[in-house]
Amino acid sequence: MPETTALPLAPMTPHAAISAFCYLRAVQAGDVEAAREFAGAELRMAELLVDAVERIVVPVTALPGAEAGEPTTEMFALEALGQVLVATLRTWAQAGPDSAEGIACAVIDFVLQFLTDDHEDVAEMLRQLEAVGVGQALAAHPAPDGAHRGWPPPDGRTTAPPHRTAPHRTRCASALAGPYHTPP
């Protein structure tokens, strides 16, 4: 049987991971204004979404290791589905910034169909995926020695930071307890 191995993905930056997941969650919540702000602030949003979806789809659809025993036909079909989805979204992203909403909807549908049980809360699953994605990005791109990452603040506050001037930063950073951002 052919053995497939996925190439390791280059880690996303923390900013890219946060931007992609803020956009995904805004689209999932039906907040058109916020989604428009996030997409307008990041012209590469479609590409960022494909990077994020690859980190979600590949581990879920990849063939299990040798310790799992002989792969089944369903396992091969699921892996092929994941490869086709990622390749299709990559091609779609080449259409430019206007493709971001469609890509986000495909990602949300994948999460709904494959990662939630009995259509449980997709928003909660996106929060969990964001926490993992941002955590991986922070681990791959640590702050320089002596620098502060931004959250939690060094003074021990547990409330959201004050609003910033950039709209994408304002909504994302100030909504720590809200529907768009989960702090790392």
RAJO-V418977 format. One record per residue. RES is the residue in one letter. SS is DSSP state (H for helix, E for strand, - for the rest). PHI is phi in radians with two decimals (NA if undefined). NEAR is the number of other C-alpha atoms within 12 Angstrom. Layout:
RES:SS:PHI:NEAR
RES:SS:PHI:NEAR
//
This chain:
M:-:NA:10
P:-:-1.26:8
E:-:-1.79:14
T:-:-1.89:18
T:-:-2.26:16
A:-:-1.52:18
L:-:-1.22:11
P:-:-1.14:11
L:-:-1.44:19
A:-:-1.18:14
P:-:-1.13:24
M:-:-1.29:34
T:-:-1.34:24
P:H:-0.99:30
H:H:-1.08:31
A:H:-1.12:33
A:H:-1.12:40
I:H:-1.12:42
S:H:-1.04:42
A:H:-1.09:47
F:H:-1.28:49
C:H:-1.09:50
Y:H:-1.12:50
L:H:-0.98:48
R:H:-1.22:40
A:H:-1.15:35
V:H:-1.10:35
Q:H:-1.08:33
A:H:-1.39:25
G:-:1.33:20
D:-:-1.56:20
V:H:-1.08:18
E:H:-1.09:17
A:H:-1.13:29
A:H:-1.04:34
R:H:-1.10:26
E:H:-1.10:25
F:H:-1.11:40
A:H:-1.17:35
G:H:-1.19:24
A:H:-1.39:25
E:-:-2.33:30
L:-:-1.15:22
R:-:-1.66:25
M:H:-0.96:39
A:H:-1.03:39
E:H:-1.16:34
L:H:-1.09:41
L:H:-1.11:47
V:H:-1.13:40
D:H:-1.06:33
A:H:-1.13:44
V:H:-1.15:43
E:H:-1.09:36
R:H:-1.22:34
I:H:-1.55:32
V:H:-1.28:36
V:H:-1.00:31
P:H:-1.13:24
V:H:-1.32:23
T:H:-1.81:30
A:-:-1.15:27
L:-:-1.11:32
P:-:-1.23:23
G:-:-1.22:14
A:H:-1.04:11
E:H:-1.15:8
A:H:-1.47:10
G:-:1.61:10
E:-:-1.24:16
P:-:-1.12:21
T:-:-1.71:14
T:H:-1.02:12
E:H:-1.10:15
M:H:-1.13:20
F:H:-1.13:21
A:H:-1.13:16
L:H:-1.14:23
E:H:-1.10:27
A:H:-1.09:22
L:H:-1.05:22
G:H:-1.08:29
Q:H:-1.12:28
V:H:-1.15:19
L:H:-1.05:26
V:H:-1.10:30
A:H:-1.09:21
T:H:-1.13:23
L:H:-1.16:33
R:H:-1.09:27
T:H:-1.12:18
W:H:-1.08:25
A:H:-1.11:29
Q:-:-1.17:20
A:-:-1.23:19
G:-:1.96:22
P:H:-1.05:25
D:H:-1.19:22
S:H:-1.47:27
A:H:-1.04:36
E:H:-1.11:36
G:H:-1.12:27
I:H:-1.13:40
A:H:-1.04:40
C:H:-1.11:28
A:H:-1.14:30
V:H:-1.12:42
I:H:-1.08:37
D:H:-1.14:25
F:H:-1.07:28
V:H:-1.05:32
L:H:-1.08:22
Q:H:-1.37:19
F:H:-1.98:24
L:H:-1.99:26
T:-:-2.02:20
D:-:-1.64:12
D:-:0.85:11
H:-:0.96:17
E:-:-1.07:15
D:-:-1.06:20
V:H:-1.16:29
A:H:-1.04:31
E:H:-1.14:26
M:H:-1.13:31
L:H:-1.11:41
R:H:-1.09:34
Q:H:-1.14:25
L:H:-1.12:36
E:H:-1.10:39
A:H:-1.04:25
V:H:-1.16:25
G:H:-1.08:37
V:H:-1.20:34
G:H:-1.07:26
Q:H:-1.13:26
A:H:-1.13:26
L:H:-1.15:28
A:H:-1.17:19
A:H:-1.41:18
H:-:-2.22:20
P:-:-1.15:19
A:-:-1.18:16
P:-:-1.06:11
D:-:-0.92:8
G:-:1.52:8
A:-:-1.51:11
H:-:-1.81:14
R:-:-1.29:20
G:-:1.98:19
W:-:-2.59:22
P:-:-1.26:18
P:-:-1.20:16
P:-:-1.14:12
D:-:-1.45:11
G:-:1.47:11
R:-:-1.02:12
T:-:-2.11:13
T:-:-1.71:18
A:-:-1.15:24
P:-:-1.18:23
P:-:-1.14:16
H:-:-1.05:17
R:-:-1.82:15
T:-:-1.45:12
A:-:-1.29:16
P:H:-1.05:21
H:H:-1.20:31
R:H:-1.30:28
T:H:-1.02:23
R:H:-1.15:34
C:H:-1.24:37
A:H:-1.29:32
S:H:-1.53:25
A:-:-1.86:24
L:-:-1.00:26
A:-:-1.67:17
G:-:-1.71:21
P:-:-1.43:31
Y:-:-1.92:39
H:-:-2.56:36
T:-:-1.98:34
P:-:-1.15:36
P:-:-1.18:26
//
